[in-house]
Amino acid sequence: MVKGTNKGIVIAIVAALIVIAVMVAAITYIIREERYGQTQATDGGQQSPEAGTGEIDPAIFEQIENNTPEEETVATRPSGWYGLYESSGEPEHETGLESASAECDDVYAWIEIPGGGIDYPIAYCEDAEDPFYFTHDIHGNPDDKGMIITDSMNSDDFSDPLTLIYGHNPEDGTMFAGLHRFRDSDFFEENQCINIYLSDAELKYRIYACFTGSADNMLLAYDFNDPAQFGEFFDGLEDIRDLSANFREEARPSFGDHVIGLVTHCDDENKRLFVYGVLDEVRY
């Protein structure tokens, strides 16, 4: 009798376990169906990866791409010495440098003096004693007005401590005739900038001085790579006896500065008019 009772108990336990297993399976199915329905309601009825398709919705990639921050644009530094300077912005003036250099291989820069009426290409002359483009135009034709030039006493990238730039003083007011306007103190005060444009940068110079001085070439008399001689030359400018001379003391060059000297003729054939500028900023 006891043996039959034990067998009935075992059967009852097994039946109970089967019922419990069926209930668990049913509950799991219901929960899964509810989650699937919520997912469809959320993404507009599109099937999610959890639905068993094994595919990823392309919209997910689009969302990731739209949320990815754009890379910062890094300015390309020029390869020349001026690339060591931080750029203060984009060049501010469109020039004809590209077309002028296409016409003449010796054109390598452009000079602009806002307010001074000077806006010309610069040609490089290998012969410093008889510079070709000082008596010829951009096409190589003889021309008394010539071009704005630098010569082989300087490099052709304005990297020297002092670079001299030459231009004629014709009666029609072109070329470097406008430099004489800087002899007027009011004009000198209001116009302070000289821009030199290269193929990959703009060099902005602040005008330091305008005066008439000896026609002798100071690049032969001074070694501007020597701090003592550099200082001696610019100290001596303060002793110039020129009633129309103008100086901007806060722009006075120090050794290590890059200086340009613009040179043209004046009434006295033994003298020249000079306008000096000190590199103030670089744009590229």
Secondary structure, DSSP 8 states (H G I E B T S, - for coil): -HHHHHHHHHHHHHHHHHHHHHHHHHHHHHHHHHHHHHHHHHTTT---GGGTT----HHHHHHHHHHS----------SSGGGGS-B-SS-----SHHHHHHH-TTEEEEEEETTTTEEEEEEEES-SSS-GGGSB-TTS-B-TT--EEEETTS-TTS-SSEEEEE----TTS-TTGGGGGGGSHHHHHH--EEEEE-SS-EEEEEEEEEEEEESS-HHHH--TTSHHHHHHHHHHGGG---TT-EE-GGG---TT--EEEEEEE-SSTTEEEEEEEEEEEEE-
